[in-house]
Amino acid sequence: MTSSVIWVIFIAFTVAVIATGLMRRYALQRNLLDVPNLRSSHASPTPRGGGVAIVIAFFVAALLLAFLGLMDPMLLGTLLIGGGAMALVGYLDDQRHLRASVRFGVHLAAALWAVILLGGIPERALANWGLHGVWIGGLIAVLTLVWTTNLFNFMDGLDGIAGSEAVFVSGAGAWLSWYEGGAPGLTVIMACLAAASLGFLCWNWPPARIFMGDVGSGFLGFSLAVLGLAASQKGIFPIEVWAILGGVFLVDATVTLIRRVIRGDRWFNAHRTHAYQHLARRWKAHLPVTILVMLINAFWLLPIAILAARFPYYALWLLATALAPLVALVIVCGAGTDER
């Protein structure tokens, strides 16, 4: 890793730290506060919109890497335009609460843009699932991008939980890409996303001094999914590795949604029925839940992800092994059940 690359990663972290502080000051001056309500997990008004700092820091790093000749043009276009659209609609939603149809339309358009530039799920991955066809790979990729964008938004409900998840997934992805001898540009841009998220996390660690808002959660969900798709297409590691790394968020959001739909709830309405939200109320604190997620990531999901990267033939079985206990865990914790 050259000194120039190390400097870019450091710049991403530094810009995120400074920009988050500036966004907090701006939010306080403009009274852009997340005021607690019956669906909130926090107790006092807190500035929101700090995710803007992650976007700025990441884009600065991506452009610097492009200047150094380390960024694939298609990946750069996907992240800047698709990610920029996600950030913009999230920022507007933070300000004036856009209609769900508008948000979904932008999410779908960004996902289609990503698949047009990068392609869909590779044929070799589809074969492991017993599927074939370029159009099937494209369709699954679009659905995955849209769902990942939204599940990160659903899971951004406790201090530090979304920021630390972004640091883990992108940081672990960068390490695995480096270890497997992946494309240097893809490895470094993953590390830059981890650095930008870590810079924001310095302000968002419990007790949070600012929230990332939809501008940050939607952008992170989309960008992480794009980077995982790109790594799979380049043969660095199978797409299942990315699903394993993000297993906590994937399982909690998906199980909660399914159980709410089965109960007949208005699933698109705000709620506090995710497993992590039940735990936070039970433990009367955010920090223990965030640390629990970090421990699961480090000591359960990461080792299995490493095995899946080293033995791609068994990646699907390892994915099932990684997620099955998490499904049981979130059900026991009450995912999707009435908060009372």
N, C-alpha and C positions, 0 to 999 in steps of 0.2 A: 504494500500500500504506500503510494508516494506521499510526500509531504503536502503536495497540492490537494490531494484527496482528503487528507487528515484536516487540513485547513477548511475545506468546504464543509465537512461534518461539524467542525467546531463552530463555523459561522452559522450553520443551521440552528445549533443549540443556542448560541448567543443571541441571534436575532429573535428567536422564539421567547427567550426570557425577557428581553427588553420590550418587545412588542406586546407581550401579555401585560406587563406592568402599565404600558401606555394605554392599552385597551381598558384596563381596570379603571384608570383615572378618567378616561373618556366616558365610560359607562356610568360612573358615579356623578360626573358633571351633568350628563344628559338624563339622569334618573332611569337608566336602563337596567332595572333590577328584576330578578326573578323572585317575586313575592310568594311566600308559602301559601298553599291552599290545601284542600282535602286530598289532592292527588300528589302532593309533593312529599319528598323525603327529607327536606331540610327545614330548619326551624326559624331562620332569620333571612331577611331580604339580602340577596347576594348579586353582585354585578354579573352580567352574562355577555356572551359574545367573544369570549377569549379565544375561541377557535380561529378567529381571524389571524391571530399571531402564528398559529400552526401553518395555515395556508401561505402566509407571506414568507415565513422562514423556509418552507419546503419549496416554494416556487423560486426563491432566490438561489437555493442550493441546486435545483434542477437546471436553471439557466447557467449557473457557473459550470456545472458538469457538461452541459452542452457546449459551452465555450472551450472547455478542455478536450472536446471530442469524445466524451465518454457516454453520451446519451444516444440511444437509438431514436431516430426522428419520429417513428411511429409511436413509440412509448411516450416520448416527450409530448407529442400532440394529444395523445389520449389523456395524459395527466393534467396538462395545462388547460385544455378546452373542456374535457369531460369533468375533471375535478373542479375547474373554475365554475362551471355551470352548477355543480352541486353546492359549492360554497356560496354562490350568489343566491340561489333559491333558499338556502338555509339561513343566510343573513337576512333576507327579506322576511322570511317566516318568523325569525326572532323579533323583528321590528313590528310586523303588522299581522301575523298569523294568516298565512295564505290558505286557500282552500286545499283540501287533500288532493283533489283532482289535478290542481296546478303542480303541486309537489311531485305527484306520481308521474305526470307527463314529462317533467324535466328529468326525473330519475330514469325513466324508460328511454328517453332520447339520449341521455349520456351513456347508458348501457349499450344501446345500439351503435353509437359512435365508437365505443371501445371495441366492440366486436368487428365493426367494419374495418378499423385500422389494424387490430391485432389478430383477429380471427377468434374462433370459438374454442371449446374444449378439444384438445388434440385427439386424433383417432385412437392412439395407443391407450389413452385413458378411457375412452368410451368402450374399447374392446374388453377392458377389465370389468366393466359393468354389464357386458353382454349387449352393448348398443353399437350401432354403426350409422354413418352418414354425417356429412359435413353440416347439414342443416340442423341435425339433432344437437351436435356440439355447439352450434351457434345459439340455438334456442336455450339450451341449458346454461350457457354462459350469460345470456341476457337475464334470465331469471335469477341466477346466482348473484349477479352484480346488483340488481334491484333489491333483492332480499338482504344482501350484506349491508348495503347502504342504510336500509331501514332498521335492521336489527341492531346496528351500532347506535342508532338514535334511541331505540327502545331501551338499550342497556346502559345508557348514559344517565343514570339516576342517583348515583352516589358519588361523594367526593373521591376523586382519584381513580375510580374504577375504569372509566373509558380511556383515560390517559395512560394508565399503567398497562392496560391491555394492548393499546397501540404500540407502546414501547416494546412489550414482549414479543408480539407477533412480528413486527417489522425487524426488530433486533435479532430475534432467533432466525428469521428468514434470511437476513444478511449473513449471519454466521454460517448457516447451512449452505447458502450459495457460495460463500468463500471456500468452505471446506470441500464442497463437491466440484470446485474449479469452475464455477459459473461465470457468466459474462461480467467483467469488472464493473461496467456501468450500472447493471441491474443490482449488483451487490451493494454498490456505494449508495445508490438512490434509496434502497431499503434502509441503509444505515442512517441516511439523512432524515428519513421520515421518523425513525426512532429518536434521533437527536432533537428534532423539532418538537415531537410529542413530549420528550423528557423536559425540554425547556418550559413548555406550558405546565407540565406536572409540578414543577417547582412552585407554582402559584395555586395549583388545584389540589395539592395533597391535603388530606383532612387535617384540620378544618379548612375547607376551600375558601380562598379569597376571591375567586372568580370562577364561573362556569364556562365551558366551551360553547354551549348552545348548539342549535341545529347546524350552524355554519361549520362547526368543527366536527361534530359526530357524523354528519352525512358525508363530509369530505373524507374523513378517515376511513369510513366503511367502504366507500367507493375506491379510494386509492389503494387500500390494502387488497381488495379483491382484484384490482387490475394488476398489481405487482405479483400476486399469486398466480394469476392466469399467465402472465408473461414468463414467469419462471417455469411453469409447466410446459409451455410451448417450446421453450428453449432446451427442454430436456434436463434441466438442472435437478429437479425433483418432481415427483408426481403431484397432481393437484390435491390428492388426499392429505399430503403433508400440511398444506395450508389450512385445510378443514380441521386437522388435528390440533394445530397450534391455536386456532380460534375456537376450540371446542366448548369452552365455558359459555361464551356469548352465543354461539350457534345453538347449543342445547337449551339453555334457559329461554332464549327468545322464541325458539320454535315450539318447544313443549308448552310454554305459556300461551302462545297464539292458538295452538291446536285445541287446548283444553277450554279456552275462552270461546272459540267457535262452537265446540261441542255443547257448551252450556247455553249457547244462544246469546252471549253478550255482544254488545256493539264493539267488536274487536278493535276498531280503528280509534275508539275514544281513549283518552288518557286514563291510566289506571295505576295501581300500585300492587300488582299481583304477581310480578316476577319473583322467582325464588330468592334472588339477592335482596329484594325489597322486604320480603317476609323476614329474612334473617336480620336485616338492619333494624326492623321494629322489635324483633325478639331480643336482640342484643343491645338495643337502644344506643347504637353507635354505627358510624360508617366505616371507621378504620379497621375493625376486626374482619368485616366482610371483604374489604379491598385486599387485605393481607391474605385471607383465605384463598381468594381467586389467584393471587400471585403464587401462593404455595402450590396450588393445583397445577398451575401453568408450569412451574419450574420442576416439580418432582414427579408429576404424572404425565402431562402432555408432551413436554419437551423430549424426554427419553424415548417415548413411542414415536414421535415425529422423526427423531434421528434414525430409528430402526426403519421406518417407512422410506426415508430418503436413501438408506443404504441397501434396502431390499425392496425395490419398487414392485416386484411381483406379488408381494404380500401386503401392499399398501392398503388395499380395501379391507382386508381382514384386520389389519392393525387399526384402521379407522374405527371399525366396529368395536374393537377391544377398548379403544380410548374413550369412545362416547357412551357405551352402554352403562358403565357405572355412574356417569354424569347424569344420564336420563333418570336413573333410579334416585340419585341424590336430589335433583331439583323437584321431583315428584314428592319425595318425603318432606322437602322444605316447603311445599305448598304451591309450586308454580301453577298459575292459572286459576287458583281457587280464591274465593272471596276473602278479602283481607281481614274480615272479622273472624 
